[in-house]
Amino acid sequence: MAAVLSLSDGYGIRLMLRDPTVTLDTALTAIRRHVSAALGLPETLPEVQPVTGPWPADR
């Protein structure tokens, strides 16, 4: 898991410094791929449908 932390830190620094070769999407994809592999999960996330109203009265 230390590799995932290092990867996250590295991408975070590159994004803060506005490295033109790194976008938020590419960073998130790379991090998600490594986290998924470390946890034994599929690389892709399921599509989530947006929630629409009407909302319950208690919200």
C-alpha positions as CSV (number, residue, x, y, z in Angstrom):
1,M,0.0,0.0,0.0
2,A,3.0,2.3,0.4
3,A,3.3,2.3,-3.4
4,V,-0.3,3.7,-3.7
5,L,0.5,6.4,-1.2
6,S,3.7,7.4,-3.1
7,L,1.8,7.4,-6.4
8,S,-0.9,9.6,-4.9
9,D,1.6,12.0,-3.5
10,G,3.5,12.2,-6.8
11,Y,0.4,12.9,-8.8
12,G,-0.7,15.4,-6.3
13,I,2.5,17.4,-6.5
14,R,2.5,17.3,-10.3
15,L,-1.1,18.5,-10.3
16,M,-0.3,21.3,-7.9
17,L,2.6,22.4,-10.0
18,R,0.4,22.3,-13.1
19,D,2.5,19.8,-15.0
20,P,1.0,19.9,-18.5
21,T,1.5,16.2,-19.0
22,V,-0.8,15.2,-16.1
23,T,-4.5,15.8,-15.9
24,L,-6.8,15.1,-12.9
25,D,-8.5,12.3,-15.0
26,T,-5.2,10.6,-15.8
27,A,-4.1,10.8,-12.2
28,L,-7.3,9.4,-10.9
29,T,-7.3,6.6,-13.4
30,A,-3.7,5.6,-12.5
31,I,-4.4,5.7,-8.8
32,R,-7.7,3.8,-9.1
33,R,-5.9,1.1,-11.2
34,H,-3.2,0.6,-8.5
35,V,-5.7,0.7,-5.6
36,S,-7.9,-1.8,-7.4
37,A,-5.0,-4.2,-8.0
38,A,-3.8,-3.9,-4.3
39,L,-7.4,-4.7,-3.1
40,G,-8.2,-7.3,-5.7
41,L,-11.0,-5.3,-7.2
42,P,-12.0,-4.7,-10.8
43,E,-10.2,-1.7,-12.4
44,T,-13.3,0.0,-13.6
45,L,-16.0,1.5,-11.4
46,P,-19.7,0.7,-12.1
47,E,-21.6,3.5,-13.6
48,V,-23.8,5.3,-11.1
49,Q,-27.0,6.9,-12.1
50,P,-27.8,10.3,-10.7
51,V,-30.4,10.4,-8.0
52,T,-33.5,12.5,-8.7
53,G,-36.4,13.5,-6.6
54,P,-38.8,13.5,-5.1
55,W,-36.9,13.3,-1.8
56,P,-38.4,11.8,1.3
57,A,-39.9,14.3,3.7
58,D,-37.2,13.8,6.3
59,R,-34.4,15.1,4.1
